[in-house]
Amino acid sequence: MCEKKFDLLDELRDITGAFEKEGIDYALVGGLAYSALVRSRATEDIDLLIDPQDWEKVKEILKGFGYEDLSEPMDFESIRMRRLVKLGEGESLMVDFLFADTDDFKAGIKQAIRVGRQNHSYNVAPPEVLIRLKEQRMSDIDKMDIDGLRRLLEDQES
């Protein structure tokens, strides 16, 4: 028997489609945002920037798609994050929600870039905001992503 794996783009389409229907502003960040703006790279989760006031409504919407709130709040020095998880046969899919608490990150939602992929379009945070978010963590992947995003900005300026 073949296990059905979660498809990130299908999940992203369902989530962002529901957000748009319900009037929830968001911006895609993380690996999928990098893939949408620069080049495809492997990632295993979905990261979305949202207004913290929308959190309870977001949880309720995603509950309808099978997501559960199984994690404690993750609050760091410069960003607050919440995680919802969808469990399947031998796998799980995490969706991380970063709260746009500062003007800097609120601008990431307001200035989001509309990107189309596989007959669906969604909002992606601008490269400058993605860089600032990635600078908070600075993993090896974040460093490579920052380089790619800076090259994208340089190409846009020339």
Secondary structure, 3 states (H helix, E strand, C coil): CCCCCCCHHHHHHHHHHHHHHHCCCEEEEHHHHHHHHCCCCCCCEEEEEECHHHHHHHHHHHHCCCEECCCCCEECCCCEEEEEEEEECCEEEEEEEEECCCHHHHHHHHCCEEEEECCEEEEECCHHHHHHHHHCCCCHHHHHHHHHHHHHHHHHHC
